[in-house]
Amino acid sequence: MRIGIDIRCFAEGRHTGVEEYTRELLQELFRQDQENEYVLFFNSWSAPRADFSWIDAFPHVTLRVFRYPNKLLNLSLWYLRRPYIDRLLGWRRSPLCSESELRRCLAAGQIGSHCP
């Protein structure tokens, strides 16, 4: 399964508690789940200041950084419902499941197997 994770909390490159907690949580997830493909993504008009070298330790994880003006992207997503996140991530078909589907799969222990 391909799983996209929005990591905007890393965009500023500050070492906040939220950033540290999120990084540790993601690293443990990536260590335990080698079956799924993860795409970490965020949008930042300016160049990211964060250090993403820790991602290199996980071959099944990739990073996508989009360089669109945030206000323009947010307006487009909100009013036009475009661009589709799966298209931004480079996926042809919509592999994303809804948050409720993902929660159901997590509760049933189906991550790593086929999750409808």
Secondary structure, 3 states (H helix, E strand, C coil): CEEEEECHHHCCCCCCHHHHHHHHHHHHHHHHCCCCEEEEEEECCCCCCCCCHHHHHCCCEEEEEECCCHHHHHHHHHHHCCCCHHHHCCCCCCCCCCHHHHHHHHHHCCCCCCCC
